[in-house]
């Protein structure tokens, strides 16, 4: 494997989670505040229409807030250097020095505007996030292409030393280049309940959870409005 370097902008999983947590409170305030205002202005209006408007407004404003938060993040750049079967990965002030033979699992999933790349060893779990979607505005298309180029570069090594996990829950397994979860040969492949479900079963499961959450949310909101 020849020596080379890949550089692209993105985030790690911890930073991505912090951004998500920072958005929760303002999003809830916007959602509940808008619903409350609509109820005051149109007390006899349609609740569903107000809910749809509130959700749309919340998504729009949350997207703008997220873009401003991302602008404040500095040094959100990943540097991956491959040299003599050594993989040196740097993000901010953290550096990972790995031998290819130490890697136990590589997960490359995502969609057109988002990439989730995870590299796991016995000691480390490196989670790389690259995206240019509305709720992942921390990269460009060039960054996504660079990450794809890195995975393509190491794909011959993956094909030789890893087994591919069979994911029944994935409707479009070729949605991104080299999509898949790869487990090093000799390691047992473990499947979660979601992995064993079909796409339809996963959709029904998510829909059921969503309906349950919505029922609880609406009951709580109606109780609040009736007792205000």
N, C-alpha and C positions, 0 to 999 in steps of 0.2 A: 504494500500500500504506500503510494507516494506521499511525501510531506505536503501539506497544504493548510490554509487558514480560511475559516469562514467567520464572517462578522455580520451581525444583524441586530436591530433594535427589538426589544421585547421586555417581558417581565418574568419574574419567578412566581411560583404559586402563592407564596406568602404575601408579596406585594399586591397581587391580584385580589387576594382575600381581604386585605386591608381596605382596598378601594371599594369592594362590595359592601363591607361593613360600614364604611363612611357614607355610603349612599342610602342605607336602610332608613336612618332617622329622617333625613329630609324628604325621602320618597313617601314615607308614612305620613309626615306632616302635610305634604302637598295633597296626597290622596284623601286623607280624612278631612282636611281643611276645605278642599273643593267640594266634597260631598256635603259637608255641613253648610257651606255657603249656598249651594244649590237648593238645599232643603229650606233654608231661610227665605230665599228669593222666590222659589217655586214650591211652596209647601204641598201643593196638590199635583205636582208634576209626576212624570213616569220615573220610577226609581232606577229601572234598568238603563234608561237613556243617560241619566246622571252618572251612573256607574261607569258606563262606556266612556263618556266625556272625561271623567276624572282619571280613569286609567290611561287614556290617550295623553292627557296633559301631563300626568306623572311621568310617563315614559319619555316624552319630549324634553321636559325640564331636567330629568335625571340624566339624559344623554348629554345635555349641555354642561351640567355640573361635572360629569365624568371627564369630559374633554378638558375642562379647566384643571381638574385634579391631576390628570396625566401630564399636562404641561409643566407642573411643578416637580415632577419626578426627574431627577438628574441621573446621568450615567446609566440609563436603562439599555445598556448594550451588552450583548453576548459575544464573546470571542472564543472560538473553538479552534484549537491548533492540533493538528495530527502530525506526529513525528515519531518514526521508529516504533510503531505499534503502541504509541503512547497517546492518550487523549487528554489534552489540557483544556479545561473549560473554565472561563472566567466571567463573572458577573458582579459588577460593582467592586467591592473589595474582597470578594470570596473567590478562591481558586480551587478547582478540583483537578487532581492529577490521577488519572486512571490508566490502567493497562486494559487493553481490549479483552483480555482473558478474564478480567475481574467482573465484567458486565454480566448480569444475570437476566435482565429483562429490558426490552426496549419497547415503548408504547408510542405509536405515532397515530394519533386520531385527530379529528377536527372536521371542518367544513370549508366552503369556498373562501371565507374570510377569516378563518381562525385555525391555528395549529396548537395542539397540545402534544408536546414531545417530552417523554419521561425516560430517563436512563437510570436504571437501578443496579446497585452492587450490594454486597453484603453490608457495607458500611454507610453508603450514601444513597439518597434518592434525589436526583436532580430533575426538577420540573421546569421546563421551558415553555413560556407562553408567548406566542407571536400572533398578532391579529390586526386587521384594519376594519373590522365590522363596527356597527354602531355602538355596541357595548364592549368593544375591545379596540379602542382607537389608539393603541400604543405602538403601532408599526405601520409600515407601508407595504405595498404589493412587492416591492423589491426585497424587503426583509423576508416576506413569506417565501419568495422564490429562492432566496439564499438558504433558508432553513430546508426547503425541499431539496436543494442541491446537496446539502450536507447529508441528508438521509439517503439520497441516491448514491452518493459517493461511498458510503459504508454498506450499501445494500449487498454487494457481493460477499462481504464478510458475514452479514446477517444470514444470507442464504446458505452459507457453508456451515455455520456454527449454531444456528437457532432453528427452533420449530415455531410455526405460526399457530397462534391460538385461533380456534374456530369460534367465532362470535355469531350465534344464531339471531341475536337481537339487532344486528346491523342490517338495515334495509338496503343501503347503497355502500358496499364495502370498497368501491373504487372512487369515492367522492373526492379524495385527495390522492396525490401520488404516494405510493408505498404505504397506504393505509393498513394498519394492523397492529397486533400485539405479538411480540416475538419473545419466546422464552428459550434460554440457552439449552442446548441438547444435554440431557442427563438430569435436568430439573423437572419435577412433576408439574404438569400444567393443571392449575386449579381453576374451576369455573364457579362464579357466583350465580345466584338465582336469576339475576338480570341477564347474564350471559346465556343462560339456557332458554330464556323466553324468546318467542318470535316477535317481530316488530309490531304485529297487531296486539299481542298480549301486553307488550310494553306500553303501547299507546293507551290501551284500556286501563292499565294500572295507573298511569300518570293522570289520565282523565278522571279516574275515580278519586285519586288524592286531591286533584284540583277542585272537583265538585264538593268534596268534604270540607276543604279549607274555605271555599266560597260560602257554603251554608253556614259554617261557624262564624265567618266574618260578617255576613249579612245579619245573622241573628244578633250578634253583638252590637252591630251598628244600629239596628232597629231598636234594641233595648236602650241604647244610649240616647237615641232621638226621642223615644217615648218618655224617658225619665229626665230629660234635660230641664 
